[in-house]
Amino acid sequence: MKDTFAPAVYILASAQNGTLYTGTTSNLIQRIAQHRSGHFDGFSARYGTEVLVWFEMHATMEHAILREKRIKKWNRGWKLRLVEEGNPGWRDLAVDFGFEALR
């Protein structure tokens, strides 16, 4: 398992081909738990983006933030392709970190 305390960029989805949320964190497991518990108000809570479908670890937070900003500017098709290249079945990757599958 990768070091979940390293900076990461991640994409959450409401469902396969559903609403996408892109974020960055220094602790991926903690951030997944926060999203799933409803800790955050706003976009992810409003649209039910709780399924971890893609993530990428980085050496520094600066690199992670830069990558997140770039991905957020991408069109939807590019984001879907990014997810499907590494996770064609849109599997809930949080299961690999001990979370219960949401779908």
N, C-alpha and C positions, 0 to 999 in steps of 0.2 A: 504494500500500500504506500502511496506517496505521502510525503509529509504534509498533513493537513494544516499545519501551522505556518506554512509558507504562503506568500501572497498568491491569490488565485483570481482568475476571471471565470465566471460561471454563467450558464444560461438555464433558467427555469422555464417550464412550459405548463400551461393549463391542461393540455392534452396533445396528442400527436397532431402536428400542424396547427396547433391552437395559438393562443396568445403567448408571446415570448417576453421574458424579462432578462436583461443582461446586467450583471453586477460585478463588484470586486470586493475582496475581503482578505484579511490576514489570517483568518481561521475558518476554513470551509465547513467543517462539521458544526461549529457553533452557529454559523450563518444559516445553514440549512435548517437547524433546529429553530432558529428565530423566525424564519419564514413560515415554517410549518405550524408554529404555535400562534401565529397571528401577531407577533411582536411588533411588526411594522404596519403602520397605516399607509395608505397610498396605493400606488400602482399594483404591487404584487398581491396585496390583500384584496383589492377591488376586483382584480381579474383572475384570482385563484391560481396564480403561477407558483406551484409548490413542487413540481416534479423536476428533479435535477436531470437534465438531458445532455449537458456538455459542461466540461470545465477544463481549465488549462492552468498549470502551476507556473509561477515565475520566480526568478531569483530575487527580485526587489519589488517593493510596492510601486515604485515609479514605473517599472516596466508593465506591471499589471494594470495600472491606471491608464497608461497610454494605450494598451491593447483594448481595454474596455471602451475607451472613447472612440477608437477606430471602429470597433464592431458596432457600437451604437449608431454610427453614421451609415453603416451598410444598409442596403435595401433588404427587404424581408427574404427574398429569394436566396441571397447570399448567406443569410443566417440559417435558413432551413438547410441549405447545402452543407454548411459547417457542422450542424448537428448530425445530419444523415451520413456524412463521411465517417464519423467515429461511432455513431450510435444509430444504425439504420432502423432498428425496431423501436426507437424512442423509449428504451428501457429506463426505468428509474435508477439512475446511477447511485443515488443515496443509499440504496440497499447494500452496496459494497462497503459502506461506512457504518453499517449496523442499523440503519433506519428501516422501518416497515415500508414495504412497497405501497405506493398510493394508487397504483393501477396495474 
